[in-house]
Amino acid sequence: MEAKAIVRNVRMTPRKMKLLCDLIRGKDANTAMAIIENTPKAASEVMAKLLKSAMANAENNFNMNGGALYVKEAHVAPGPVMKRVMPRAQGRAFRILKRTSHVTVVLAEKE
């Protein structure tokens, strides 16, 4: 039995989000939450909200034991890229890529 939560189109690069996913993968849910809350990264706020949502889904929708949950999967996929233009010297224009992410967290119960 698995419970998951997905957040789409987060306005943060997948590379930044992946750092936190790598930290919490395989940890139990409460430890993962403590790691996220004590990590000074921009992605911490989004990941904390996502993990809380996955834990609530597990407890309310699947009647899983909240104390026995662990992070089975945590992965990031690139979302749509917004393309913007930055004016540069001598009439040139450089392209700015504003990347987005789709983040998935899957929780399971320990046996």
Stockholm file with secondary structure:
# STOCKHOLM 1.0

chainA/1-111         MEAKAIVRNVRMTPRKMKLLCDLIRGKDANTAMAIIENTPKAASEVMAKLLKSAMANAENNFNMNGGALYVKEAHVAPGPVMKRVMPRAQGRAFRILKRTSHVTVVLAEKE
#=GR chainA/1-111 SS CEEEEEEEEESSCHHHHHHHHHHHTTSBHHHHHHHHHTCCCTTHHHHHHHHHHHHHHHHHHSCCCGGGEEEEEEEEEECCCEEEEEECGGGCEEEEEECCEEEEEEEEECC
#=GC SS_cons         CEEEEEEEEESSCHHHHHHHHHHHTTSBHHHHHHHHHTCCCTTHHHHHHHHHHHHHHHHHHSCCCGGGEEEEEEEEEECCCEEEEEECGGGCEEEEEECCEEEEEEEEECC
//
